[in-house]
């Protein structure tokens, strides 16, 4: 959840067809356990994919039964992929895997396109067919890793019935990701410097930050959160969580830092909890 503000990217969408991205807005789907569900404000969400967000809300929350039937029908109608398409997808994935390994091991600057191409067992021409340059590959790797983080948050939150508990579980799952060496180096330490603040924030706010905002809005909607500006509160909480993630790789005692950091975040959130 590095940085806050809600502009979004489905650059993940633009870069990789948003395959399997229902997770990116798990918080909206997670509202299904509450009654009187209303869609999130399109104006406030302020993303390139607002319409897509609302669509996910309808599909995942309001029409769960029809979703299963509809998805099966769509799959039945989809023509099989050609060998060329399958090969292209496999090549792109191989480059993503090799790039992720190289960026995690050596960092963006030291990782070379020739080495990445060799590791992926593709030609340099194939590399340029899928990515304009090394930075474009790095961008796609960050998007993929943020998508994975969102999926982890979704899985953790799904096990909780209460929205407050989902929020805590999601924060915990995100910090789990921050402690993984690949995520820590690529997303936490290097992504902002390599991609620039606007792009970095765009990707960030498509995944973890968007989920946090949606969850806090759900609490506000249900009368459990006493905050006038939920979006601002979301960004402030997001910044605190991201700071914990940024400090974890350098901490002498990461468990203690994480435990104390989460206590601080919980204490701040508690001040906005609507008392019965």
C-alpha positions, -999 to 999 in steps of 0.1 A, spaced: 0 0 0 28 25 -5 13 61 -10 -22 72 -11 -47 92 -31 -72 75 -55 -64 78 -92 -61 41 -101 -46 19 -127 -57 -10 -143 -25 -5 -160 -26 -40 -149 -56 -41 -172 -38 -22 -199 -7 -42 -196 -19 -77 -191 -56 -78 -200 -66 -78 -163 -66 -116 -163 -81 -129 -131 -86 -94 -115 -118 -99 -96 -94 -98 -66 -84 -62 -72 -117 -50 -57 -122 -77 -31 -135 -51 -7 -165 -45 -28 -173 -82 -30 -166 -85 7 -196 -62 14 -219 -90 4 -221 -101 40 -237 -68 49 -273 -59 43 -287 -30 23 -256 -30 1 -252 0 -21 -226 5 -48 -195 27 -40 -196 63 -52 -183 65 -87 -173 101 -82 -153 94 -52 -136 63 -64 -121 84 -92 -104 57 -112 -100 50 -149 -120 18 -143 -149 32 -123 -174 15 -146 -154 -17 -143 -155 -13 -105 -193 -10 -106 -196 -40 -129 -175 -61 -105 -198 -50 -77 -229 -61 -96 -214 -94 -107 -197 -103 -74 -222 -90 -49 -257 -86 -63 -258 -114 -88 -236 -142 -74 -259 -170 -86 -261 -156 -121 -224 -150 -121 -217 -187 -120 -242 -195 -147 -231 -165 -169 -194 -173 -166 -200 -209 -177 -220 -197 -206 -193 -172 -216 -167 -199 -213 -187 -222 -235 -190 -195 -262 -153 -185 -261 -134 -198 -291 -103 -219 -283 -71 -199 -284 -49 -205 -314 -14 -219 -310 0 -185 -318 -20 -169 -290 -10 -195 -265 27 -192 -275 25 -154 -272 10 -156 -237 35 -181 -226 64 -160 -239 51 -129 -221 47 -149 -189 82 -162 -192 95 -127 -196 75 -116 -165 89 -145 -145 125 -139 -156 122 -101 -151 108 -106 -116 136 -128 -107 163 -105 -121 148 -73 -105 145 -90 -71 181 -104 -72 199 -74 -88 176 -44 -88 162 -25 -118 195 -8 -128 217 -39 -127 192 -62 -144 200 -65 -181 175 -72 -209 199 -97 -226 201 -117 -194 164 -115 -188 157 -127 -224 182 -156 -220 165 -166 -187 131 -166 -204 146 -184 -234 134 -159 -259 151 -137 -285 156 -100 -280 131 -94 -308 105 -114 -288 113 -92 -258 105 -60 -278 74 -75 -292 59 -77 -257 76 -48 -240 89 -14 -252 119 -15 -229 131 -27 -195 110 -1 -177 78 -14 -194 87 -49 -182 93 -36 -147 59 -18 -148 42 -51 -158 60 -70 -130 49 -44 -104 13 -46 -116 14 -84 -114 28 -83 -79 2 -58 -67 -25 -80 -82 -11 -110 -62 -10 -89 -30 -47 -80 -36 -56 -116 -40 -39 -124 -7 -58 -96 10 -90 -110 -5 -83 -145 7 -75 -133 42 -106 -110 45 -129 -137 31 -126 -157 63 -140 -129 85 -177 -120 89 -173 -85 104 -160 -57 83 -136 -45 111 -122 -80 113 -118 -81 75 -99 -48 77 -75 -62 102 -70 -94 83 -64 -74 51 -37 -52 67 -21 -83 82 -20 -100 48 -5 -70 31 23 -68 57 29 -105 51 36 -96 14 59 -67 25 81 -92 43 87 -113 12 121 -104 -3 108 -100 -39 79 -78 -30 100 -57 -6 127 -49 -31 106 -45 -63 74 -29 -50 83 -13 -17 119 -2 -24 123 4 -61 89 9 -79 84 45 -69 118 56 -80 118 36 -113 82 43 -124 78 78 -110 53 90 -84 23 94 -107 25 59 -122 35 43 -89 5 58 -72 -18 49 -101 -9 12 -98 -10 13 -60 -45 29 -59 -59 3 -83 -52 -25 -59 -45 -22 -21 -55 14 -16 -88 10 -35 -96 -20 -13 -89 -1 18 -111 28 7 -140 5 -2 -137 -12 32 -137 20 52 -167 33 31 -185 1 40 -179 8 77 -191 44 72 -222 32 54 -231 7 81 -227 34 108 -196 18 123 -171 46 113 -173 81 126 -153 100 100 -164 130 79 -138 124 51 -135 86 46 -112 90 16 -88 112 35 -88 88 64 -81 59 40 -51 77 26 -37 85 60 -41 49 72 -27 37 39 4 59 44 9 45 79 7 9 67 30 16 38 56 31 62 56 0 82 61 -20 51 90 3 41 107 -1 74 104 -39 78 133 -49 56 157 -27 76 144 -35 111 167 -53 136 136 -69 150 110 -70 122 84 -89 143 85 -63 170 84 -34 146 54 -49 128 36 -57 160 41 -21 174 32 -6 140 0 -25 138 -9 -14 173 -5 22 163 -27 18 132 -53 -1 152 -53 27 178 -58 54 152 -87 34 136 -102 29 170 -106 67 175 -129 67 145 -149 37 155 -185 46 161 -194 37 197 -227 19 201 
